Amino acid sequence: MDKVSAFGKNFTASFSPFAARTQQYVKEQLGQVDDKTQLPPDYIELEKRIDALKQIHQKMLQVTSQYSHEAYDYPNNIKESFNDLGRTVSEKVHLLTTATSPAEAQAALTAPPSAKPQPKTFSHAIARASLASSQLLQQQYTGAGEDPLAAALEKYALASERVGEARLAQDAQIQSRFLAGWSTTLNTNLMFATRARKGVENSRLLLDAAKAKSKNSGWHLPGQTNSRGVEGRNDEADESSRVEIEQAEDEFVGQTEEAVGVMKNVLDTPEPLRNLADLIAAQLEYHKKAYEILSELAPVVDGLQVEQEVQRSAEFTA
């Protein structure tokens, strides 16, 4: 029986603050409260900054989370078969170099996969389309050597595949160095700040509930008179109300100071800026590699084009 009684006391002790907070909150929402404890201006300013930080994390992650999806730039109108995605362009080119007949060349293009399906990125799709186009031209070419356009398309295919691999490397860097960091800030650091702010709000509601309770009970400070004009007495009920308000005030001040520390720590951490720098570095590295790959390819294709023009001109003058 004593255990049941103790449980009842503990339940009442934990339930009473919840009930008091809830009642105070409902009264405030219904506009039945005139006097509400105000938070310090500096605290309110920190709350606004935390809210802004949370919003920009949500907004940026909403967009940059696309780096977690391989096919974010893969055209929807492309229809590639299982064989198209079976081998890398580099593997197919290697097989084509050993082909001695059109049938062997076709077999090289449709060779069974050696590993997982090839990536679905825009650059990889261009590479596969370029190689297939190259072989289609070459199969119909009747001249000596290699069709110039077919040769250029094959080289473009190899370059595009390298650009696609560079894009995948960029995505991996962004996922590990930016997305992971900003997700941690949003789901951990900012959650700590939210929890601390909730503690402040709960303690504020308890404080205002205690103040409201003291007014409704007719408690007055010593020397004050009640509505009947009788000086308030410092009896047991008065002392209990005073102690309850003082404890609530101490809790409110303590929760506010703790929340200020937590919010300042979240706002001052350099992690988000460091993560953003990593995002930019990954993008820069990708575009740098793409530039280098295409810079190597451009003069080669230009050379093939000039060579074709010279040959064509010679044929006309012959």
Secondary structure, 3 states (H helix, E strand, C coil): CHHHHHHHHHHHHHHHHHHHHHHHHHHHHCCCCCCCCCCCHHHHHHHHHHHHHHHHHHHHHHHHHHHHCCCCCCCCCCCCCCCCCCCCHHHHHHHHHCCCCHHHHHHHHCCCCCCCCCCCCHHHHHHHHHHHHHHHHHHHCCCCCCCHHHHHHHHHHHHHHHHHHHHHHHHHHHHHHHHHHHHHHHHHHHHHHHHHHHHHHHHHHHHHHHHHHHHHCCCCCCCCECCCCCECCCCHHHHHHHHHHHHHHHHHHHHHHHHHHHHHHHHHCCHHHHHHHHHHHHHHHHHHHHHHHHHHHHHHHHHHHHHHHHHHHHHHHC
